[in-house]
Amino acid sequence: MFNVDFLNRLRAVEVEELASSIPKGARVLEFGAGTGEQARQLAGMGFDVVAIDLPSSEYAGHRIFPVIDYDGRHIPLADGSVDAIFSSNVLEHVEDLPTILGEFRRVLKPGGLGVHAMPTPAWRFWTLVAGPPTSLVALSKLKLKAALAALLPLGHGTSKEGISELWTFSPRRWRRTFRDNAMEVVEDRPIGIFYTGHFLFGEHLSFERRRRLSSTLGSGAHIYVTRPLER
C-alpha cells in the first residue's frame, strides 16, 4: 500500500546513489520537485538548488522547500544558468518531451549534465504482479478505490495502460529518446534497489534486502547521466 514516509526514505536513498554523478558545489535545477524533499536533501549536500514543478502538482500543498511554479513548457531560468539538472521519476510523465529536453539544453551551462532517475521494466513487471495481492490487502481494509486501482493495469507514465511500459521504460528506449532529442547518455546504471509501485511489504522489507533482491528481480529505477550533443 502507498506510504509517504516509505516513499521519502526510498527517494532519499536514491539521491544518495546518484549524487556522485553531480559535480560538487554545482548549481542544480530539480525538475518536477514535488514537495521539495529531494531538493532539500541535495541542498544539505552542498549543492545550490533551484526547484520547479507544476502548480497543479498533487504535492503543491505539502512543500517543504521553495518550489517555483512553471507552466509545463518554459523553464523560468536564464540560458546557461545551471550546472546540472536532476529529476526523479518525472520524465516518463512528460507529454511534450522534445520541448522539455530543448529547455534542458537551453538552461544548461556548456559541459552541463542531466542526472535522471526513472522506473525500469522490472519495476513495471513487478508492479503488475503485485497488483492482485495489493488489491486484496486494500479490500481487507475496505479501501475499495485503492483495491480497484491496484487491480487494473493502469499506466504510470504517459500511457493509459501499463503493459506497453514493459518496453517503453527500457534503457535502450530511453537512450534512443535522449539521442533523438540531441542529448547524449554518457552513463547509465541501475540504482540497485528492488521495489514496486504498490509498495507491497513496504517498511517490512529492509533496504539491505531490497539491494540483494535487485540482483535477481531487477532494480526499481535506473540512472541516466546525459549531456547536450553538439549541433
N, C-alpha and C positions, 0 to 999 in steps of 0.2 A: 504494500500500500504506500501511497505517496507520503513522504515525510520530509518536511522542510529542513529540519535540523540535520538529518542524514544527508540530504542533497548539499547543504552548505559544507559539511565535512568532506564530502566527495569532491566538490569543486575546489576546496582548499588543497586537497591532496594533488589534484590535477595541476593547479597553479604551481605548486612546489616542483612538480615534474617538468614543467615547461619553462619555468623562469630562467633556467640556464641558457635558453635559446635567445633571450633578450639581452642586449648589451647593458652592462652595469651603468646605472645612473641615467638610462635613456628616458626621453620624453615619450610616453606611451599613450596611445589612444585605445581605450577599450570600447569596442563596437558592440552594441547590444548589451549594456552593462547590467540590466535588471535592477536589483536592489542596490548594486554597487558593492556587494560583498567582496568580489574578487578584485575590484578596483582598490578597495581599502587594503586588501592583503598585499597587492603589488606596491601600493604607496608605502606600506610598512616595510617593504624590502628595499626601499630607497629609490624607487622609480618615481618620476614626475608624471602623474597620471591625470588624463582628462577622459571623462566617461560620457558616452552619449547613448540614448535609447529613444524609442518612440514614446510620445506622451500617452498613447493608448496601451502601453505595456501593462500586463496584469500585475507587474511589480511596482508600478509607478507610485502607489500609495504606501510603499514599505521601504523607501530608500534610506540607506544608512550612510551614503557617501554622495557628494554633489554629482548629480547626473544631469547633463544638458539634454533637453528635448530637441529632436530634429525631425524633419518632415519625411524621412524614409528614403530620400533620394540624394539630398545635398548635405554633405558633412559640413557643419558650421566651423570650419577651421581654414586657416590660410594655406596656400600652396607651400609644399615643402616644410611643414611646421612640426612634424613628429618623426622620431627615430624608428618607431615600431608601432604596429597595430596588432592588438590582441583581441581575439574573440573566442568565446567558449560555447559550443553547441548553438551557434547562431546562423552561420551561413547557409545551412540546409533549409532555413525558413525563409530566406530572401527570395522574393518573387522576381525582381529585376536585378539579377546578379551582375550582368555586364555593367550596368550603371554604377553599382556599389563598388565593384572592383576598379572601375575607372576612377572613382573618387579616392579609393585607397592609393592608387598610383599618384594622384594629384597631391595629396596631403603628405605623402612620404618624402623625407629628405633623400637626396642621392645616396644610394647604398642602404636605404632603409629596408626593414624586414616586416613581413607579416607573420604572426605566430597564431595559428588557428587550431583549436581542438574541435573535432567533430565525431559524431557517432559512427560506428562501424557496421558492416553487415552482420557481424557476430552479435552486436547489441540488438539489431533489428530481429534476428532469428530468435534469440533467447527471450526477447520481449514478447514475441508472438507465442512462444512455447509457454511462457509464464502467465499468459492471459487467462486461461481457464482456471488454474488454481487461485489466482488473484481474485477472479470473479467470485469464486466460492467463498473466499475469505470475506469479501465485501458483502455478499449475501448474508453470511452469518452475523454480520453487524448491521443488517438491514439498510445497507447503503446501496440502494437499487441502481441509482445513476452511475455510481462508480463500478458496480458489477457489470453493467451493460457496456460501459466504455472499455473495460478490461477485456471483455469477451470479443468485441469487434476488432478486426484487423485494421484499425484506423491509421492513416499516415501520420508520421511525426513531423516531416518537413513539408514541402510544398505539395506533395502528392496527397490525394484524398484517401488513398488506400496504402497500406503498409507493405504489401508484397513486393512491389517494384523497388522498394528501398533495400532489398536484399542485394541488388547490384548497383543502384544509384549511389549508395553510401560507400562503395568500394574505393580504396586508394587509387586504383587505376583510373576510375571515372573522375575522381577529383583532380588528379594530376592533369588529365586532359582538359577539364573545365578551366583550371587555372591557366594552362598553356593557351587555350583558345581566347583567353582574356588578357593576354600579354603579361602573365605572371609566371615566373619560373619556380618550381618546387625544388629548393636546394637541399632539403632534408625532410624526411617523414618517417615516423616511427609510432608504434603503439604505445599508449600510456602505460599499459600493463596492469590494469585493474579490471576485473570482471564485475559487471553489474548489468541489470536490465532496467527498462523504462518503468517497470512496475514496482521496483524496489522490494521484490519478494525476498523475505528474510532480513532485509534492511540492516538494522543495527546488530542483529543476531549473527551476522557473518562478518568477521573481523576483516580489516583491510589487508592484514598479513595473509589471511586465507584467500582473499579475493585476488591478491597478486599471484599466488600459487595457481589458482584456478584459471587465470588468464592465459597461462602457457598451454592449456589444453582446450578450454572453452572459448578463448578469444578475449581480447581487450574490448572494453565498452566504448573507448574513444581512441582516436588516432590524432597525432600532432602533425601539422603541415607547416613547415617554415618556408616562406615564399619571398621573392623579391621581384620588382618590375623588370621586364625584359627591355632591352634596348630596342628602340624603334627608329 
